[in-house]
Amino acid sequence: MRRESWRPDAIDTKVPSVARMYDYFLGGDDNYQSDRDACEELLKQVPSTMTLAVNNRHFLRRVVRLLASEYGIRQFIDHGSGLPTQDNVHQVAQAVDPEARVVYVDNDPIVLAHGRALLEENDRTAVIQADMRDTDGIFGHEETKRLIDFSQPVAALFVSVLHCIPDADDPAGLVRRVAERLAPGSFLVVCQLVSDRPEIRTFVTDFMAEATGGQWGRVREEGEVTAYFDGLEILEPGLVEVSTWRPDTQLAPMQLTDEWIEWGGVARLGHEGLAP
C-alpha cells in the first residue's frame, strides 16, 4: 500500500523529489503521484532508467560489503542517502560487524521521518537532515560526532547524488573538502549519471530541473567525473559503469539501452593525503 495519506508537515507532494523518484524506480512505496508521473515521463525518453537504478543499488551493497569485510571499515557517512529500502548501508555493514556505525544524510524531510522510524532502536546508526554540500554542518552535527571517530578511517559515500549538485556549487570541490577531513586509509565512493549523448544530457538535465523545482544539477560526461578522483588512489577495476564494478552475481538485470549510465568507482586515501 502506498503512503499517500501520510506525510510530514510542509511537504509539497505535487513537486517530485529525487529521493522519492529513486524509491519508485526501486519498487518502493514511499512516493507520491507526482513522483510516479515524473518517473514514467522520464522512462519514455530514457527507458534504461529503472534498470540503472536497480544496478546502482547493487553497486552500493557490494561496495559497503567489500569495505567492511576486506578493508575493515566500520564507519560510513552516506551523503544523499535517499529513502530506506532493502539492504541499506547499516544493514550490510552491520551484517559484517554489528558495531559498524552509519550516518545517513539527506535534505528530504520524508527521508528523515522514515529513516528515524526505521532506526529508532539502532543506536549505531543515525539519520540527519542536512544539505550534503554543508560539510561543516554534517561533520559538526551532534549525531555525527557521537558515531564517527574521524581519527579512524571512514567511508564517505556519494552514490548517485552528485548529479543533483549544480556546477556553481562545485561537486568536485565538495568531494575534495570531504576527502581532506578524512583519516588516511579512508575511502570515497563516488558515482553519478553520465551520458556521451548531448541530447540526453540536455533533456534529462532540463526535465529534472523543472520537475523538481530546481533540485537538480546536471548529467555530466565521464571525464568530468574523473576529476572528482584527482589525487586519489582508485581501486580496481577503476572508474566504470557500476554494474561492472566487481560483480558478484550474473543475476543482475541487464541494461539493454545506454542513453545514460551510472559511472564511477572507489578511491582510497593514502598516508600522503590528497595530491596538491
QUIURHU-V249064 format. One record per pair of residues at least 24 apart in sequence whose C-alpha atoms are under 6 Angstrom apart, sorted by the first residue. I is the first residue (numbers start at 1). GAP is how many residues later the second one is. Records with the same first field share a line. If there is no record, write none. Layout:
BEGIN
I->GAP + GAP
END
This chain:
BEGIN
2->27
15->197
16->196
17->195
19->63
25->25
48->209
51->204
55->188
68->25
74->26
75->25 + 26 + 27 + 79
76->26 + 78 + 79 + 80
77->25 + 26 + 27 + 79
78->26 + 27 + 79
79->26 + 53 + 78 + 79
80->25 + 26 + 81
81->24 + 25
83->28
101->24
103->24
105->24
106->24
107->24
151->32
152->31
153->30 + 32 + 33
154->32
155->31 + 32 + 33
156->32
157->31 + 32
158->31 + 32
159->31 + 32
160->31 + 32
162->30
163->29 + 54 + 55 + 56
164->52 + 53
165->52
166->51
172->56
184->85 + 86 + 87
185->84 + 85
186->82 + 83
187->80 + 81
188->78 + 79
189->77
190->74 + 75
191->72 + 73
192->70 + 71
193->26 + 68 + 69
194->25 + 26 + 27 + 66 + 67
195->26 + 65
231->43 + 44
232->35
233->34 + 35
234->32 + 33
235->31 + 32
239->25 + 26
240->24
END
